[in-house]
């Protein structure tokens, strides 16, 4: 749920602690200042929580507000055991593509914490021709104006 609602990297999600989940402002801060500068080289964003994620996390929290949001376990091994079609990081690509398609590359780059839209465009966004159909239809209506 967190991955699909935020586009965060699996490592950022696994390292998320409750002190960086702000229910008053409805945002999650994936920046972990405890990490070394080397480990923080990949951008991490402060992202808004949608209503469903905020409700889910609020129920999940169950009082302990100091520890990790997700208990420690081998995410990749668990993922492969139960979901054999993708990797956890693939959810980040899905989020990037959907945000870019609906709201533009800049919104996707900001949501993913990228310093450059170019990274988002070259690495994450996979807009296929069928996603461009709506754009093509919009262009068709230009000649009738």
N, CA, C and O atoms as a GROMACS GRO file, in nm:
protein
  580
    1UNK      N    1   0.083  -0.120   0.000
    1UNK     CA    2   0.000   0.000   0.000
    1UNK      C    3   0.086   0.125   0.000
    1UNK      O    4   0.057   0.220  -0.073
    2UNK      N    5   0.190   0.126   0.080
    2UNK     CA    6   0.276   0.244   0.086
    2UNK      C    7   0.344   0.265  -0.048
    2UNK      O    8   0.353   0.378  -0.095
    3UNK      N    9   0.393   0.159  -0.109
    3UNK     CA   10   0.463   0.170  -0.237
    3UNK      C   11   0.372   0.226  -0.345
    3UNK      O   12   0.412   0.315  -0.420
    4UNK      N   13   0.251   0.175  -0.355
    4UNK     CA   14   0.160   0.220  -0.459
    4UNK      C   15   0.105   0.360  -0.432
    4UNK      O   16   0.069   0.431  -0.526
    5UNK      N   17   0.098   0.401  -0.308
    5UNK     CA   18   0.045   0.533  -0.275
    5UNK      C   19   0.150   0.643  -0.279
    5UNK      O   20   0.117   0.761  -0.285
    6UNK      N   21   0.279   0.604  -0.275
    6UNK     CA   22   0.383   0.706  -0.266
    6UNK      C   23   0.490   0.697  -0.374
    6UNK      O   24   0.554   0.797  -0.407
    7UNK      N   25   0.510   0.578  -0.430
    7UNK     CA   26   0.617   0.559  -0.528
    7UNK      C   27   0.754   0.549  -0.464
    7UNK      O   28   0.855   0.556  -0.535
    8UNK      N   29   0.761   0.533  -0.334
    8UNK     CA   30   0.889   0.528  -0.264
    8UNK      C   31   0.964   0.399  -0.297
    8UNK      O   32   0.904   0.296  -0.329
    9UNK      N   33   1.096   0.408  -0.287
    9UNK     CA   34   1.180   0.290  -0.306
    9UNK      C   35   1.155   0.191  -0.193
    9UNK      O   36   1.123   0.231  -0.081
   10UNK      N   37   1.170   0.061  -0.221
   10UNK     CA   38   1.153  -0.039  -0.115
   10UNK      C   39   1.242  -0.011   0.007
   10UNK      O   40   1.198  -0.028   0.121
   11UNK      N   41   1.364   0.030  -0.016
   11UNK     CA   42   1.454   0.059   0.095
   11UNK      C   43   1.406   0.175   0.180
   11UNK      O   44   1.421   0.174   0.302
   12UNK      N   45   1.348   0.275   0.115
   12UNK     CA   46   1.294   0.391   0.189
   12UNK      C   47   1.174   0.349   0.272
   12UNK      O   48   1.156   0.394   0.386
   13UNK      N   49   1.092   0.263   0.217
   13UNK     CA   50   0.974   0.214   0.290
   13UNK      C   51   1.018   0.129   0.409
   13UNK      O   52   0.966   0.144   0.520
   14UNK      N   53   1.114   0.041   0.387
   14UNK     CA   54   1.160  -0.047   0.495
   14UNK      C   55   1.231   0.033   0.605
   14UNK      O   56   1.232  -0.010   0.720
   15UNK      N   57   1.289   0.148   0.571
   15UNK     CA   58   1.357   0.230   0.670
   15UNK      C   59   1.269   0.337   0.733
   15UNK      O   60   1.314   0.412   0.820
   16UNK      N   61   1.144   0.344   0.692
   16UNK     CA   62   1.053   0.446   0.742
   16UNK      C   63   1.020   0.424   0.889
   16UNK      O   64   0.986   0.313   0.930
   17UNK      N   65   1.030   0.530   0.966
   17UNK     CA   66   0.994   0.525   1.107
   17UNK      C   67   0.873   0.616   1.132
   17UNK      O   68   0.847   0.709   1.056
   18UNK      N   69   0.801   0.586   1.239
   18UNK     CA   70   0.676   0.658   1.266
   18UNK      C   71   0.696   0.807   1.286
   18UNK      O   72   0.606   0.886   1.259
   19UNK      N   73   0.814   0.848   1.333
   19UNK     CA   74   0.837   0.992   1.355
   19UNK      C   75   0.839   1.071   1.226
   19UNK      O   76   0.834   1.194   1.228
   20UNK      N   77   0.847   1.003   1.111
   20UNK     CA   78   0.847   1.071   0.982
   20UNK      C   79   0.714   1.057   0.909
   20UNK      O   80   0.702   1.095   0.792
   21UNK      N   81   0.614   1.002   0.977
   21UNK     CA   82   0.478   0.995   0.925
   21UNK      C   83   0.398   1.101   0.999
   21UNK      O   84   0.370   1.087   1.118
   22UNK      N   85   0.362   1.208   0.928
   22UNK     CA   86   0.294   1.322   0.989
   22UNK      C   87   0.146   1.317   0.958
   22UNK      O   88   0.103   1.354   0.848
   23UNK      N   89   0.067   1.272   1.055
   23UNK     CA   90  -0.078   1.260   1.036
   23UNK      C   91  -0.148   1.395   1.038
   23UNK      O   92  -0.257   1.409   0.983
   24UNK      N   93  -0.087   1.495   1.102
   24UNK     CA   94  -0.148   1.628   1.104
   24UNK      C   95  -0.141   1.695   0.968
   24UNK      O   96  -0.238   1.756   0.923
   25UNK      N   97  -0.027   1.684   0.901
   25UNK     CA   98  -0.009   1.744   0.768
   25UNK      C   99  -0.039   1.644   0.656
   25UNK      O  100  -0.043   1.682   0.539
   26UNK      N  101  -0.061   1.517   0.691
   26UNK     CA  102  -0.085   1.410   0.594
   26UNK      C  103   0.029   1.396   0.493
   26UNK      O  104   0.007   1.394   0.372
   27UNK      N  105   0.150   1.388   0.545
   27UNK     CA  106   0.268   1.366   0.461
   27UNK      C  107   0.358   1.260   0.523
   27UNK      O  108   0.355   1.236   0.644
   28UNK      N  109   0.437   1.198   0.437
   28UNK     CA  110   0.541   1.104   0.480
   28UNK      C  111   0.675   1.161   0.434
   28UNK      O  112   0.691   1.196   0.317
   29UNK      N  113   0.769   1.169   0.524
   29UNK     CA  114   0.903   1.217   0.493
   29UNK      C  115   0.994   1.095   0.481
   29UNK      O  116   1.030   1.034   0.581
   30UNK      N  117   1.031   1.061   0.358
   30UNK     CA  118   1.118   0.944   0.337
   30UNK      C  119   1.266   0.978   0.354
   30UNK      O  120   1.350   0.889   0.341
   31UNK      N  121   1.299   1.104   0.383
   31UNK     CA  122   1.438   1.142   0.407
   31UNK      C  123   1.480   1.093   0.545
   31UNK      O  124   1.421   1.133   0.646
   32UNK      N  125   1.580   1.009   0.550
   32UNK     CA  126   1.628   0.954   0.676
   32UNK      C  127   1.764   1.015   0.705
   32UNK      O  128   1.865   0.976   0.646
   33UNK      N  129   1.767   1.111   0.795
   33UNK     CA  130   1.890   1.183   0.827
   33UNK      C  131   1.992   1.095   0.899
   33UNK      O  132   2.108   1.133   0.912
   34UNK      N  133   1.950   0.978   0.946
   34UNK     CA  134   2.042   0.887   1.013
   34UNK      C  135   2.134   0.816   0.913
   34UNK      O  136   2.237   0.762   0.952
   35UNK      N  137   2.096   0.816   0.786
   35UNK     CA  138   2.177   0.750   0.684
   35UNK      C  139   2.301   0.832   0.653
   35UNK      O  140   2.300   0.955   0.666
   36UNK      N  141   2.407   0.764   0.613
   36UNK     CA  142   2.528   0.835   0.572
   36UNK      C  143   2.501   0.914   0.445
   36UNK      O  144   2.404   0.887   0.374
   37UNK      N  145   2.586   1.010   0.417
   37UNK     CA  146   2.570   1.093   0.297
   37UNK      C  147   2.571   1.004   0.172
   37UNK      O  148   2.496   1.029   0.077
   38UNK      N  149   2.655   0.902   0.172
   38UNK     CA  150   2.662   0.807   0.059
   38UNK      C  151   2.528   0.736   0.039
   38UNK      O  152   2.482   0.720  -0.074
   39UNK      N  153   2.466   0.694   0.149
   39UNK     CA  154   2.339   0.623   0.140
   39UNK      C  155   2.223   0.716   0.107
   39UNK      O  156   2.116   0.670   0.066
   40UNK      N  157   2.243   0.848   0.125
   40UNK     CA  158   2.137   0.944   0.093
   40UNK      C  159   2.153   1.003  -0.047
   40UNK      O  160   2.083   1.098  -0.080
   41UNK      N  161   2.241   0.950  -0.128
   41UNK     CA  162   2.266   1.009  -0.259
   41UNK      C  163   2.146   1.001  -0.353
   41UNK      O  164   2.128   1.087  -0.439
   42UNK      N  165   2.063   0.899  -0.336
   42UNK     CA  166   1.941   0.891  -0.415
   42UNK      C  167   1.834   0.973  -0.346
   42UNK      O  168   1.813   0.961  -0.226
   43UNK      N  169   1.768   1.058  -0.423
   43UNK     CA  170   1.669   1.147  -0.364
   43UNK      C  171   1.552   1.074  -0.302
   43UNK      O  172   1.504   0.974  -0.355
   44UNK      N  173   1.509   1.125  -0.191
   44UNK     CA  174   1.389   1.075  -0.126
   44UNK      C  175   1.301   1.195  -0.098
   44UNK      O  176   1.348   1.301  -0.056
   45UNK      N  177   1.174   1.177  -0.123
   45UNK     CA  178   1.082   1.289  -0.118
   45UNK      C  179   1.000   1.292   0.011
   45UNK      O  180   0.990   1.193   0.084
   46UNK      N  181   0.942   1.408   0.034
   46UNK     CA  182   0.835   1.423   0.131
   46UNK      C  183   0.709   1.420   0.047
   46UNK      O  184   0.688   1.508  -0.037
   47UNK      N  185   0.624   1.319   0.069
   47UNK     CA  186   0.509   1.301  -0.020
   47UNK      C  187   0.378   1.307   0.058
   47UNK      O  188   0.372   1.269   0.175
   48UNK      N  189   0.273   1.354  -0.008
   48UNK     CA  190   0.143   1.357   0.058
   48UNK      C  191   0.086   1.217   0.070
   48UNK      O  192   0.110   1.131  -0.014
   49UNK      N  193   0.010   1.196   0.177
   49UNK     CA  194  -0.063   1.069   0.194
   49UNK      C  195  -0.206   1.091   0.146
   49UNK      O  196  -0.269   1.191   0.179
   50UNK      N  197  -0.256   0.997   0.066
   50UNK     CA  198  -0.398   1.005   0.032
   50UNK      C  199  -0.478   0.957   0.153
   50UNK      O  200  -0.424   0.900   0.247
   51UNK      N  201  -0.607   0.981   0.149
   51UNK     CA  202  -0.694   0.949   0.262
   51UNK      C  203  -0.686   0.802   0.300
   51UNK      O  204  -0.680   0.768   0.418
   52UNK      N  205  -0.687   0.714   0.200
   52UNK     CA  206  -0.685   0.570   0.226
   52UNK      C  207  -0.557   0.527   0.297
   52UNK      O  208  -0.561   0.447   0.390
   53UNK      N  209  -0.442   0.581   0.252
   53UNK     CA  210  -0.316   0.544   0.314
   53UNK      C  211  -0.309   0.598   0.457
   53UNK      O  212  -0.263   0.528   0.547
   54UNK      N  213  -0.354   0.720   0.478
   54UNK     CA  214  -0.352   0.778   0.612
   54UNK      C  215  -0.437   0.694   0.708
   54UNK      O  216  -0.396   0.669   0.822
   55UNK      N  217  -0.554   0.652   0.664
   55UNK     CA  218  -0.640   0.569   0.748
   55UNK      C  219  -0.576   0.434   0.776
   55UNK      O  220  -0.581   0.384   0.888
   56UNK      N  221  -0.516   0.375   0.674
   56UNK     CA  222  -0.451   0.244   0.688
   56UNK      C  223  -0.335   0.253   0.787
   56UNK      O  224  -0.323   0.170   0.877
   57UNK      N  225  -0.249   0.354   0.770
   57UNK     CA  226  -0.134   0.367   0.858
   57UNK      C  227  -0.176   0.402   1.001
   57UNK      O  228  -0.115   0.356   1.097
   58UNK      N  229  -0.279   0.483   1.013
   58UNK     CA  230  -0.328   0.519   1.145
   58UNK      C  231  -0.375   0.394   1.221
   58UNK      O  232  -0.347   0.378   1.340
   59UNK      N  233  -0.447   0.308   1.152
   59UNK     CA  234  -0.493   0.183   1.213
   59UNK      C  235  -0.376   0.089   1.241
   59UNK      O  236  -0.374   0.019   1.342
   60UNK      N  237  -0.278   0.088   1.152
   60UNK     CA  238  -0.161   0.000   1.163
   60UNK      C  239  -0.074   0.040   1.282
   60UNK      O  240  -0.014  -0.046   1.348
   61UNK      N  241  -0.067   0.169   1.309
   61UNK     CA  242   0.026   0.222   1.410
   61UNK      C  243   0.005   0.161   1.547
   61UNK      O  244   0.102   0.128   1.614
   62UNK      N  245  -0.115   0.146   1.590
   62UNK     CA  246  -0.150   0.078   1.716
   62UNK      C  247  -0.067   0.124   1.835
   62UNK      O  248  -0.025   0.042   1.916
   63UNK      N  249  -0.043   0.252   1.847
   63UNK     CA  250   0.020   0.305   1.968
   63UNK      C  251   0.170   0.325   1.962
   63UNK      O  252   0.217   0.427   2.012
   64UNK      N  253   0.247   0.236   1.904
   64UNK     CA  254   0.392   0.250   1.903
   64UNK      C  255   0.432   0.351   1.797
   64UNK      O  256   0.423   0.323   1.677
   65UNK      N  257   0.476   0.469   1.840
   65UNK     CA  258   0.508   0.574   1.744
   65UNK      C  259   0.658   0.600   1.732
   65UNK      O  260   0.698   0.698   1.669
   66UNK      N  261   0.741   0.514   1.791
   66UNK     CA  262   0.885   0.539   1.785
   66UNK      C  263   0.959   0.443   1.692
   66UNK      O  264   1.066   0.477   1.643
   67UNK      N  265   0.905   0.328   1.668
   67UNK     CA  266   0.977   0.226   1.593
   67UNK      C  267   0.956   0.236   1.443
   67UNK      O  268   0.902   0.334   1.393
   68UNK      N  269   1.001   0.132   1.372
   68UNK     CA  270   0.982   0.128   1.227
   68UNK      C  271   0.835   0.105   1.191
   68UNK      O  272   0.761   0.040   1.264
   69UNK      N  273   0.795   0.160   1.079
   69UNK     CA  274   0.658   0.139   1.031
   69UNK      C  275   0.640  -0.006   0.988
   69UNK      O  276   0.538  -0.068   1.019
   70UNK      N  277   0.737  -0.059   0.916
   70UNK     CA  278   0.733  -0.197   0.868
   70UNK      C  279   0.833  -0.279   0.950
   70UNK      O  280   0.951  -0.244   0.955
   71UNK      N  281   0.789  -0.386   1.014
   71UNK     CA  282   0.884  -0.471   1.087
   71UNK      C  283   0.993  -0.524   0.994
   71UNK      O  284   0.970  -0.542   0.875
   72UNK      N  285   1.109  -0.548   1.047
   72UNK     CA  286   1.223  -0.593   0.966
   72UNK      C  287   1.202  -0.735   0.915
   72UNK      O  288   1.171  -0.826   0.993
   73UNK      N  289   1.218  -0.755   0.785
   73UNK     CA  290   1.217  -0.888   0.725
   73UNK      C  291   1.275  -0.874   0.585
   73UNK      O  292   1.297  -0.762   0.537
   74UNK      N  293   1.300  -0.984   0.521
   74UNK     CA  294   1.356  -0.983   0.386
   74UNK      C  295   1.243  -0.962   0.286
   74UNK      O  296   1.176  -1.057   0.246
   75UNK      N  297   1.222  -0.836   0.247
   75UNK     CA  298   1.112  -0.801   0.158
   75UNK      C  299   1.121  -0.873   0.024
   75UNK      O  300   1.020  -0.924  -0.025
   76UNK      N  301   1.238  -0.877  -0.034
   76UNK     CA  302   1.251  -0.942  -0.165
   76UNK      C  303   1.219  -1.090  -0.159
   76UNK      O  304   1.152  -1.142  -0.249
   77UNK      N  305   1.264  -1.159  -0.055
   77UNK     CA  306   1.235  -1.302  -0.043
   77UNK      C  307   1.085  -1.324  -0.023
   77UNK      O  308   1.026  -1.412  -0.086
   78UNK      N  309   1.024  -1.246   0.064
   78UNK     CA  310   0.880  -1.257   0.086
   78UNK      C  311   0.802  -1.229  -0.041
   78UNK      O  312   0.706  -1.298  -0.074
   79UNK      N  313   0.845  -1.126  -0.113
   79UNK     CA  314   0.779  -1.087  -0.238
   79UNK      C  315   0.785  -1.202  -0.339
   79UNK      O  316   0.683  -1.239  -0.397
   80UNK      N  317   0.905  -1.258  -0.359
   80UNK     CA  318   0.920  -1.368  -0.456
   80UNK      C  319   0.835  -1.488  -0.418
   80UNK      O  320   0.782  -1.556  -0.506
   81UNK      N  321   0.821  -1.514  -0.290
   81UNK     CA  322   0.743  -1.628  -0.245
   81UNK      C  323   0.595  -1.612  -0.278
   81UNK      O  324   0.530  -1.710  -0.315
   82UNK      N  325   0.541  -1.492  -0.265
   82UNK     CA  326   0.398  -1.470  -0.280
   82UNK      C  327   0.357  -1.407  -0.413
   82UNK      O  328   0.248  -1.433  -0.463
   83UNK      N  329   0.442  -1.326  -0.468
   83UNK     CA  330   0.409  -1.257  -0.593
   83UNK      C  331   0.523  -1.281  -0.690
   83UNK      O  332   0.630  -1.221  -0.677
   84UNK      N  333   0.501  -1.366  -0.785
   84UNK     CA  334   0.610  -1.411  -0.872
   84UNK      C  335   0.624  -1.329  -1.001
   84UNK      O  336   0.708  -1.361  -1.085
   85UNK      N  337   0.544  -1.224  -1.016
   85UNK     CA  338   0.544  -1.152  -1.144
   85UNK      C  339   0.628  -1.026  -1.144
   85UNK      O  340   0.655  -0.972  -1.252
   86UNK      N  341   0.668  -0.976  -1.029
   86UNK     CA  342   0.739  -0.849  -1.028
   86UNK      C  343   0.827  -0.838  -0.903
   86UNK      O  344   0.819  -0.920  -0.812
   87UNK      N  345   0.909  -0.735  -0.903
   87UNK     CA  346   0.990  -0.702  -0.786
   87UNK      C  347   0.925  -0.586  -0.712
   87UNK      O  348   0.847  -0.512  -0.772
   88UNK      N  349   0.955  -0.568  -0.583
   88UNK     CA  350   0.897  -0.455  -0.512
   88UNK      C  351   0.927  -0.321  -0.580
   88UNK      O  352   0.842  -0.231  -0.581
   89UNK      N  353   1.047  -0.308  -0.637
   89UNK     CA  354   1.085  -0.181  -0.701
   89UNK      C  355   0.999  -0.152  -0.824
   89UNK      O  356   0.986  -0.037  -0.865
   90UNK      N  357   0.940  -0.256  -0.884
   90UNK     CA  358   0.854  -0.235  -1.001
   90UNK      C  359   0.734  -0.148  -0.969
   90UNK      O  360   0.681  -0.080  -1.056
   91UNK      N  361   0.690  -0.150  -0.843
   91UNK     CA  362   0.578  -0.064  -0.804
   91UNK      C  363   0.616   0.083  -0.820
   91UNK      O  364   0.531   0.166  -0.854
   92UNK      N  365   0.741   0.116  -0.795
   92UNK     CA  366   0.789   0.254  -0.812
   92UNK      C  367   0.777   0.296  -0.957
   92UNK      O  368   0.737   0.409  -0.986
   93UNK      N  369   0.811   0.207  -1.048
   93UNK     CA  370   0.798   0.237  -1.191
   93UNK      C  371   0.651   0.256  -1.230
   93UNK      O  372   0.618   0.344  -1.308
   94UNK      N  373   0.564   0.174  -1.174
   94UNK     CA  374   0.420   0.186  -1.201
   94UNK      C  375   0.369   0.321  -1.155
   94UNK      O  376   0.297   0.389  -1.228
   95UNK      N  377   0.406   0.361  -1.034
   95UNK     CA  378   0.363   0.491  -0.981
   95UNK      C  379   0.416   0.604  -1.068
   95UNK      O  380   0.343   0.697  -1.101
   96UNK      N  381   0.543   0.597  -1.104
   96UNK     CA  382   0.603   0.702  -1.188
   96UNK      C  383   0.529   0.717  -1.320
   96UNK      O  384   0.500   0.828  -1.364
   97UNK      N  385   0.499   0.605  -1.383
   97UNK     CA  386   0.430   0.609  -1.512
   97UNK      C  387   0.290   0.668  -1.498
   97UNK      O  388   0.250   0.751  -1.579
   98UNK      N  389   0.217   0.625  -1.397
   98UNK     CA  390   0.080   0.674  -1.379
   98UNK      C  391   0.076   0.823  -1.346
   98UNK      O  392  -0.008   0.896  -1.398
   99UNK      N  393   0.165   0.868  -1.259
   99UNK     CA  394   0.167   1.011  -1.224
   99UNK      C  395   0.208   1.093  -1.345
   99UNK      O  396   0.147   1.196  -1.373
  100UNK      N  397   0.310   1.048  -1.419
  100UNK     CA  398   0.353   1.122  -1.538
  100UNK      C  399   0.242   1.128  -1.642
  100UNK      O  400   0.221   1.232  -1.705
  101UNK      N  401   0.173   1.018  -1.660
  101UNK     CA  402   0.066   1.013  -1.759
  101UNK      C  403  -0.048   1.107  -1.722
  101UNK      O  404  -0.105   1.173  -1.809
  102UNK      N  405  -0.081   1.113  -1.595
  102UNK     CA  406  -0.196   1.193  -1.552
  102UNK      C  407  -0.163   1.338  -1.518
  102UNK      O  408  -0.245   1.428  -1.541
  103UNK      N  409  -0.042   1.362  -1.464
  103UNK     CA  410  -0.011   1.495  -1.413
  103UNK      C  411   0.118   1.555  -1.468
  103UNK      O  412   0.150   1.670  -1.437
  104UNK      N  413   0.193   1.479  -1.548
  104UNK     CA  414   0.314   1.532  -1.608
  104UNK      C  415   0.441   1.482  -1.541
  104UNK      O  416   0.440   1.433  -1.428
  105UNK      N  417   0.551   1.497  -1.614
  105UNK     CA  418   0.682   1.450  -1.567
  105UNK      C  419   0.729   1.521  -1.441
  105UNK      O  420   0.790   1.460  -1.354
  106UNK      N  421   0.701   1.651  -1.431
  106UNK     CA  422   0.747   1.726  -1.314
  106UNK      C  423   0.682   1.673  -1.187
  106UNK      O  424   0.748   1.658  -1.085
  107UNK      N  425   0.553   1.644  -1.192
  107UNK     CA  426   0.484   1.588  -1.075
  107UNK      C  427   0.543   1.452  -1.039
  107UNK      O  428   0.563   1.422  -0.921
  108UNK      N  429   0.571   1.369  -1.138
  108UNK     CA  430   0.630   1.237  -1.112
  108UNK      C  431   0.768   1.251  -1.050
  108UNK      O  432   0.800   1.181  -0.953
  109UNK      N  433   0.849   1.340  -1.103
  109UNK     CA  434   0.984   1.360  -1.049
  109UNK      C  435   0.978   1.408  -0.905
  109UNK      O  436   1.055   1.361  -0.821
  110UNK      N  437   0.888   1.499  -0.876
  110UNK     CA  438   0.876   1.549  -0.738
  110UNK      C  439   0.828   1.440  -0.644
  110UNK      O  440   0.879   1.428  -0.532
  111UNK      N  441   0.732   1.360  -0.687
  111UNK     CA  442   0.680   1.252  -0.602
  111UNK      C  443   0.787   1.149  -0.571
  111UNK      O  444   0.792   1.096  -0.461
  112UNK      N  445   0.874   1.121  -0.668
  112UNK     CA  446   0.978   1.021  -0.650
  112UNK      C  447   1.104   1.076  -0.584
  112UNK      O  448   1.194   1.000  -0.548
  113UNK      N  449   1.110   1.208  -0.566
  113UNK     CA  450   1.226   1.268  -0.502
  113UNK      C  451   1.345   1.286  -0.594
  113UNK      O  452   1.459   1.294  -0.548
  114UNK      N  453   1.321   1.291  -0.724
  114UNK     CA  454   1.431   1.309  -0.819
  114UNK      C  455   1.472   1.455  -0.828
  114UNK      O  456   1.388   1.545  -0.822
  115UNK      N  457   1.600   1.477  -0.842
  115UNK     CA  458   1.651   1.614  -0.859
  115UNK      C  459   1.631   1.663  -1.001
  115UNK      O  460   1.628   1.783  -1.027
  116UNK      N  461   1.616   1.569  -1.093
  116UNK     CA  462   1.604   1.603  -1.234
  116UNK      C  463   1.488   1.528  -1.298
  116UNK      O  464   1.471   1.408  -1.276
  117UNK      N  465   1.409   1.598  -1.377
  117UNK     CA  466   1.300   1.535  -1.452
  117UNK      C  467   1.357   1.435  -1.551
  117UNK      O  468   1.292   1.337  -1.587
  118UNK      N  469   1.477   1.459  -1.594
  118UNK     CA  470   1.543   1.371  -1.691
  118UNK      C  471   1.556   1.228  -1.637
  118UNK      O  472   1.534   1.131  -1.710
  119UNK      N  473   1.591   1.215  -1.510
  119UNK     CA  474   1.601   1.082  -1.448
  119UNK      C  475   1.467   1.012  -1.454
  119UNK      O  476   1.458   0.894  -1.488
  120UNK      N  477   1.363   1.085  -1.419
  120UNK     CA  478   1.228   1.027  -1.420
  120UNK      C  479   1.193   0.980  -1.560
  120UNK      O  480   1.141   0.870  -1.580
  121UNK      N  481   1.220   1.064  -1.657
  121UNK     CA  482   1.185   1.033  -1.796
  121UNK      C  483   1.264   0.914  -1.850
  121UNK      O  484   1.206   0.826  -1.914
  122UNK      N  485   1.393   0.910  -1.824
  122UNK     CA  486   1.478   0.806  -1.884
  122UNK      C  487   1.472   0.672  -1.811
  122UNK      O  488   1.486   0.568  -1.875
  123UNK      N  489   1.453   0.674  -1.681
  123UNK     CA  490   1.463   0.551  -1.604
  123UNK      C  491   1.328   0.494  -1.563
  123UNK      O  492   1.309   0.372  -1.564
  124UNK      N  493   1.235   0.580  -1.528
  124UNK     CA  494   1.114   0.533  -1.462
  124UNK      C  495   0.988   0.532  -1.547
  124UNK      O  496   0.905   0.442  -1.532
  125UNK      N  497   0.972   0.628  -1.632
  125UNK     CA  498   0.844   0.642  -1.701
  125UNK      C  499   0.842   0.556  -1.827
  125UNK      O  500   0.929   0.567  -1.913
  126UNK      N  501   0.742   0.471  -1.835
  126UNK     CA  502   0.728   0.380  -1.948
  126UNK      C  503   0.589   0.398  -2.009
  126UNK      O  504   0.501   0.313  -1.993
  127UNK      N  505   0.572   0.509  -2.078
  127UNK     CA  506   0.442   0.535  -2.139
  127UNK      C  507   0.438   0.467  -2.275
  127UNK      O  508   0.519   0.496  -2.363
  128UNK      N  509   0.344   0.378  -2.291
  128UNK     CA  510   0.331   0.303  -2.415
  128UNK      C  511   0.236   0.376  -2.509
  128UNK      O  512   0.166   0.469  -2.468
  129UNK      N  513   0.234   0.334  -2.633
  129UNK     CA  514   0.152   0.400  -2.735
  129UNK      C  515   0.005   0.403  -2.697
  129UNK      O  516  -0.064   0.501  -2.726
  130UNK      N  517  -0.045   0.298  -2.633
  130UNK     CA  518  -0.187   0.298  -2.598
  130UNK      C  519  -0.221   0.404  -2.494
  130UNK      O  520  -0.335   0.450  -2.487
  131UNK      N  521  -0.123   0.445  -2.413
  131UNK     CA  522  -0.145   0.553  -2.318
  131UNK      C  523  -0.154   0.688  -2.388
  131UNK      O  524  -0.206   0.784  -2.332
  132UNK      N  525  -0.105   0.694  -2.509
  132UNK     CA  526  -0.107   0.820  -2.583
  132UNK      C  527  -0.237   0.840  -2.660
  132UNK      O  528  -0.257   0.945  -2.722
  133UNK      N  529  -0.324   0.741  -2.658
  133UNK     CA  530  -0.450   0.750  -2.733
  133UNK      C  531  -0.532   0.871  -2.691
  133UNK      O  532  -0.587   0.941  -2.777
  134UNK      N  533  -0.542   0.896  -2.561
  134UNK     CA  534  -0.619   1.010  -2.511
  134UNK      C  535  -0.560   1.141  -2.564
  134UNK      O  536  -0.633   1.232  -2.601
  135UNK      N  537  -0.428   1.148  -2.567
  135UNK     CA  538  -0.362   1.268  -2.620
  135UNK      C  539  -0.391   1.285  -2.769
  135UNK      O  540  -0.416   1.396  -2.816
  136UNK      N  541  -0.388   1.175  -2.842
  136UNK     CA  542  -0.416   1.182  -2.985
  136UNK      C  543  -0.560   1.226  -3.011
  136UNK      O  544  -0.586   1.304  -3.102
  137UNK      N  545  -0.653   1.176  -2.930
  137UNK     CA  546  -0.793   1.216  -2.944
  137UNK      C  547  -0.810   1.364  -2.915
  137UNK      O  548  -0.888   1.432  -2.982
  138UNK      N  549  -0.739   1.415  -2.817
  138UNK     CA  550  -0.746   1.558  -2.784
  138UNK      C  551  -0.696   1.642  -2.900
  138UNK      O  552  -0.752   1.748  -2.928
  139UNK      N  553  -0.592   1.595  -2.967
  139UNK     CA  554  -0.541   1.668  -3.083
  139UNK      C  555  -0.641   1.668  -3.198
  139UNK      O  556  -0.647   1.764  -3.274
  140UNK      N  557  -0.719   1.560  -3.210
  140UNK     CA  558  -0.819   1.552  -3.314
  140UNK      C  559  -0.926   1.659  -3.299
  140UNK      O  560  -0.984   1.702  -3.398
  141UNK      N  561  -0.953   1.700  -3.179
  141UNK     CA  562  -1.056   1.801  -3.158
  141UNK      C  563  -1.006   1.943  -3.188
  141UNK      O  564  -1.086   2.037  -3.192
  142UNK      N  565  -0.877   1.960  -3.210
  142UNK     CA  566  -0.823   2.094  -3.238
  142UNK      C  567  -0.872   2.149  -3.372
  142UNK      O  568  -0.895   2.269  -3.386
  143UNK      N  569  -0.887   2.061  -3.472
  143UNK     CA  570  -0.926   2.108  -3.603
  143UNK      C  571  -1.072   2.155  -3.606
  143UNK      O  572  -1.111   2.225  -3.700
  144UNK      N  573  -1.152   2.118  -3.508
  144UNK     CA  574  -1.292   2.158  -3.510
  144UNK      C  575  -1.316   2.293  -3.442
  144UNK      O  576  -1.430   2.339  -3.432
  145UNK      N  577  -1.211   2.355  -3.398
  145UNK     CA  578  -1.225   2.485  -3.330
  145UNK      C  579  -1.228   2.600  -3.428
  145UNK      O  580  -1.239   2.715  -3.387
   0.00000   0.00000   0.00000
